[in-house]
């Protein structure tokens, strides 16, 4: 497998209450020389659209079964990464994961606060390319509605929020250090949207991966250190109060010169309108 990593967790073979880390999707080491620093704890009320995807059957109960993130774009609709619904992540086709839920309005995964809502319908982007991670998004329909305050608007193509240099925030419950140190409380870090040319230079089509500007954007800092990581896949990248990206992939976590790559939400909007149809039911 190439050295770039999608940012979901792998289904563990064994997970006990004493476990302190969940294996990464790849057995190759994630860089720890420039770890994911600068993140800070937040309360979910500061980012109420950030949700956790959960399956205790597949991932155990230590962290409430969390394996990916997601973002509420309507009261009954959550966007996440398409690769989070892949069989090599879930260990089974998504329609066979009968306890798949969205955990909403919960800061600490170990608490009983918030709501756990069953996923009624899954729609994976029909043009998702698992080799390049292009159009890496899936749409989850919930069995019960979320509060209106949990919904964030999406930035359409041409929105100023996509401009290089724009400050953005990414949030999730993923790896804090690049070494399997998973958060159980919600955290966030601030990054800046980077020019496509910078992203293409970082990922020109080598073993590290290929940046496709049409369906991706990247964000980070020149010296590294601020990034999403394993377990954050599908979570929101927000700028100017709008959703602009979904955590997708990157080379290591927080490396200088290797920014995080995100699904471009404007392309997801366009692709959804183009594809139509209900997608894959469950």
Secondary structure by P-SEA (a helix, b strand, c coil): ccccccccccccccccccccccccccccccccccccccbbbbcccccccbbbbbbccccccccccccbbbbbccccbbbbbccccccccccccccccccccccccccccccccbbbbbbcbbbcccccccccccccbbbbbbccccccccbbbbbccccccccccccccccccccccccccccccccbbbbbbbcaaaaaaacccccccccccccbbbbbcccccccccccccccccccccccccccccccccccccccbbbccaaaaaaaaaaaccccccc
